[in-house]
Amino acid sequence: MLARLGLTVSAELEQGHSLVFALSRFFDFFTNLSVLLLALVLSAALLGPHWRLARWLWRPAVRAASLVYVLVVAIAYELLLRHLWAPQGLEFVVDLLLHDILPAAYLCYWLGYAPVGTLRWRDAFRWLIYPVAYFGYVLISGWALSRYPYPFVNVASHGYGPVLWNAAAFALAFICTGLLIVALDHRLAHARR
């Protein structure tokens, strides 16, 4: 995560942009925000149970939500974005870590070690709040700054109709992935009894 931040900031500074602009570019990407959430979830145990944020991050529903987000990121990247660029060197390593290794590793961790049996079907729909809020942010910042982090949300290039259809497809992907994770949670709970 820090490597991705460093690469983004240095690339933007090389183009003559300010540090504030570079940081805003980093936080424009759903991938970065989702991996940051996952890093917080995985670090929550280090904070200890006295911190309210740590207790919230360690809740099974929050852990599962972070899994849903990184899985959708990985699948979307593979299907829609990977062919758009060919990273080299450290960019390649960071790209591989964020989009391939981290989602797969966290899925394995979640399947083997996360507490199970507490997720509810409605959680899959509640987990949609974050992606919908992000999409709203993208539309507002895109309108205000004329920049979009991903080509499939670029209203300037495609118009609102296709972008809203893309958003609906992503919402469906988040819901389906969430329902799959809840189903796995129920199945794992049944198997461990």
C-alpha positions as CSV (number, residue, x, y, z in Angstrom):
1,M,0.0,0.0,0.0
2,L,2.8,2.4,0.9
3,A,4.6,1.5,-2.4
4,R,1.4,2.3,-4.3
5,L,1.2,5.6,-2.5
6,G,4.8,6.4,-3.2
7,L,4.5,5.5,-6.9
8,T,1.4,7.7,-7.3
9,V,2.8,10.7,-5.5
10,S,6.2,10.6,-7.3
11,A,4.5,10.2,-10.7
12,E,2.2,13.2,-10.0
13,L,5.0,15.3,-8.6
14,E,7.1,14.6,-11.7
15,Q,4.2,15.9,-13.8
16,G,4.4,19.2,-11.8
17,H,1.3,18.6,-9.6
18,S,1.2,19.5,-6.0
19,L,1.4,17.0,-3.1
20,V,-2.2,17.7,-2.3
21,F,-3.2,16.8,-5.9
22,A,-1.0,13.7,-5.8
23,L,-2.7,12.5,-2.6
24,S,-6.1,13.2,-4.0
25,R,-5.2,11.1,-7.1
26,F,-4.2,8.3,-4.8
27,F,-7.5,8.4,-2.9
28,D,-9.5,8.6,-6.2
29,F,-9.2,4.9,-6.8
30,F,-11.5,2.4,-5.3
31,T,-8.7,-0.2,-5.3
32,N,-6.6,2.0,-3.0
33,L,-9.5,2.8,-0.7
34,S,-10.5,-0.9,-0.5
35,V,-6.9,-2.1,0.2
36,L,-6.6,0.7,2.8
37,L,-9.7,-0.6,4.5
38,L,-8.4,-4.1,4.4
39,A,-5.1,-3.0,5.9
40,L,-7.0,-1.4,8.8
41,V,-9.1,-4.5,9.3
42,L,-5.9,-6.6,9.4
43,S,-4.2,-4.1,11.8
44,A,-7.2,-3.8,14.1
45,A,-5.9,-6.6,16.4
46,L,-2.7,-4.6,17.0
47,L,-4.7,-1.7,18.3
48,G,-6.3,-3.8,21.0
49,P,-9.9,-4.2,22.2
50,H,-10.0,-0.8,24.0
51,W,-10.2,1.1,20.8
52,R,-13.8,1.4,19.4
53,L,-12.5,1.6,15.8
54,A,-10.6,-1.6,16.4
55,R,-13.6,-3.4,17.7
56,W,-15.7,-2.2,14.7
57,L,-13.0,-3.2,12.2
58,W,-12.7,-6.7,13.8
59,R,-16.5,-7.4,13.5
60,P,-17.1,-10.4,11.1
61,A,-19.4,-8.3,8.9
62,V,-16.6,-5.7,8.4
63,R,-14.0,-8.3,7.7
64,A,-16.4,-9.9,5.2
65,A,-17.2,-6.6,3.6
66,S,-13.5,-5.9,3.0
67,L,-13.2,-9.3,1.4
68,V,-16.1,-8.5,-1.0
69,Y,-14.5,-5.2,-2.0
70,V,-11.1,-6.6,-2.8
71,L,-12.6,-9.5,-4.7
72,V,-14.7,-7.3,-6.9
73,V,-11.7,-5.1,-7.4
74,A,-9.6,-8.1,-8.5
75,I,-12.3,-9.4,-10.9
76,A,-13.0,-5.9,-12.4
77,Y,-9.4,-5.2,-12.8
78,E,-8.9,-8.5,-14.6
79,L,-11.9,-8.1,-16.9
80,L,-11.8,-4.3,-17.6
81,L,-8.5,-2.7,-16.8
82,R,-5.5,-5.1,-17.0
83,H,-5.3,-4.8,-20.8
84,L,-5.1,-1.0,-20.7
85,W,-1.5,-0.8,-19.5
86,A,1.6,-2.8,-19.1
87,P,3.3,-1.9,-15.8
88,Q,7.0,-2.5,-15.5
89,G,9.4,-2.9,-12.5
90,L,8.1,-1.9,-9.2
91,E,4.7,-0.9,-10.8
92,F,4.3,-4.5,-12.0
93,V,5.1,-5.9,-8.5
94,V,2.7,-3.5,-6.8
95,D,0.0,-4.2,-9.4
96,L,0.4,-7.9,-8.9
97,L,0.2,-7.6,-5.1
98,L,-2.8,-5.3,-5.0
99,H,-4.9,-7.0,-7.7
100,D,-3.9,-10.7,-7.5
101,I,-2.0,-11.8,-4.5
102,L,-3.7,-9.8,-1.8
103,P,-7.3,-10.7,-2.7
104,A,-6.4,-14.4,-3.1
105,A,-4.4,-14.4,0.2
106,Y,-7.2,-12.6,2.1
107,L,-9.8,-15.0,0.7
108,C,-7.7,-18.0,2.0
109,Y,-7.3,-16.3,5.3
110,W,-11.0,-15.5,5.6
111,L,-12.0,-19.1,4.6
112,G,-9.6,-20.6,7.2
113,Y,-9.6,-18.2,10.1
114,A,-12.4,-15.7,10.1
115,P,-15.2,-16.3,12.6
116,V,-18.2,-17.8,10.9
117,G,-21.9,-18.1,11.4
118,T,-22.7,-14.4,12.1
119,L,-23.3,-13.0,8.7
120,R,-26.9,-12.3,7.5
121,W,-28.2,-12.1,4.0
122,R,-29.0,-8.4,4.5
123,D,-25.3,-7.8,5.0
124,A,-24.7,-8.3,1.3
125,F,-27.0,-5.3,0.6
126,R,-25.6,-3.2,3.4
127,W,-22.1,-3.6,2.0
128,L,-23.3,-1.8,-1.1
129,I,-23.4,1.5,0.9
130,Y,-19.6,2.1,0.5
131,P,-19.4,1.4,-3.3
132,V,-22.5,3.6,-3.9
133,A,-21.0,6.4,-1.8
134,Y,-17.8,6.1,-3.8
135,F,-19.7,6.3,-7.1
136,G,-21.4,9.4,-5.9
137,Y,-18.0,10.9,-5.0
138,V,-16.7,10.0,-8.4
139,L,-19.6,11.7,-10.2
140,I,-19.2,14.8,-8.1
141,S,-15.4,15.1,-8.3
142,G,-15.5,14.2,-12.0
143,W,-18.0,17.0,-12.7
144,A,-16.0,19.4,-10.5
145,L,-12.5,18.5,-11.6
146,S,-13.1,16.9,-15.1
147,R,-11.1,13.8,-14.1
148,Y,-12.3,10.3,-13.6
149,P,-10.3,7.4,-12.1
150,Y,-11.6,4.7,-14.3
151,P,-12.7,4.7,-18.0
152,F,-16.1,3.0,-17.3
153,V,-17.2,5.9,-15.0
154,N,-16.0,8.7,-17.3
155,V,-19.1,10.7,-17.9
156,A,-17.2,13.1,-20.2
157,S,-16.4,10.3,-22.6
158,H,-19.5,8.1,-22.4
159,G,-22.3,10.2,-21.0
160,Y,-24.5,9.5,-17.9
161,G,-26.6,6.7,-19.5
162,P,-23.7,4.3,-20.1
163,V,-22.0,5.2,-16.8
164,L,-25.2,4.6,-14.8
165,W,-25.5,1.2,-16.6
166,N,-21.9,0.4,-15.6
167,A,-22.7,1.4,-12.0
168,A,-25.7,-0.8,-12.0
169,A,-23.6,-3.7,-13.3
170,F,-21.0,-3.1,-10.5
171,A,-23.8,-2.9,-7.9
172,L,-25.0,-6.3,-9.1
173,A,-21.4,-7.6,-8.9
174,F,-21.1,-6.4,-5.3
175,I,-24.4,-7.9,-4.3
176,C,-23.7,-11.2,-5.9
177,T,-20.2,-11.4,-4.4
178,G,-21.7,-10.4,-1.0
179,L,-24.4,-13.1,-1.2
180,L,-21.7,-15.6,-2.2
181,I,-19.6,-14.7,0.9
182,V,-22.7,-14.9,3.2
183,A,-23.5,-18.3,1.7
184,L,-19.9,-19.4,2.3
185,D,-20.1,-18.1,5.9
186,H,-23.2,-20.2,6.5
187,R,-21.7,-23.3,4.9
188,L,-18.5,-23.0,6.9
189,A,-20.4,-22.5,10.1
190,H,-22.4,-25.7,9.3
191,A,-19.3,-27.6,8.5
192,R,-17.5,-26.6,11.7
193,R,-20.3,-27.6,13.9
